[in-house]
Amino acid sequence: MCRNIKVLFNFEPPATEEEVRSAALQYVRKISGSTKPSAANLAAFERAVEEVARASSALLGSLVTTAAPRDRELEAAKAHVRAVRRFGE
């Protein structure tokens, strides 16, 4: 599950709210051990996702770096090359 959590800091353009929420969802799924919570746990699950997303956005907004922003397309191409090497075409 956590393989889907991507680095979101220091990209141009910056991470979107949807990317932050997706990472938060993956994190909550991993620590809860559930990809789809029961109806009894749905509210707690969704609340946790929103809180993790909010904390993640605050973190990303407060981090500083002197490094140049990374290019999303270049990083995606590198990831594709790694995936091809690992799994084949």
Buried (B, 14 or more C-beta within 10 A) or exposed (E): BEEEBBEBBBBEEEBEEEBBBBBBBBBBBBEBEEEEBEEEEEEEBEEBBBEBBEEBBEEBEEEEEEEEEBEEEEEEEEEEEEEEEEEEE
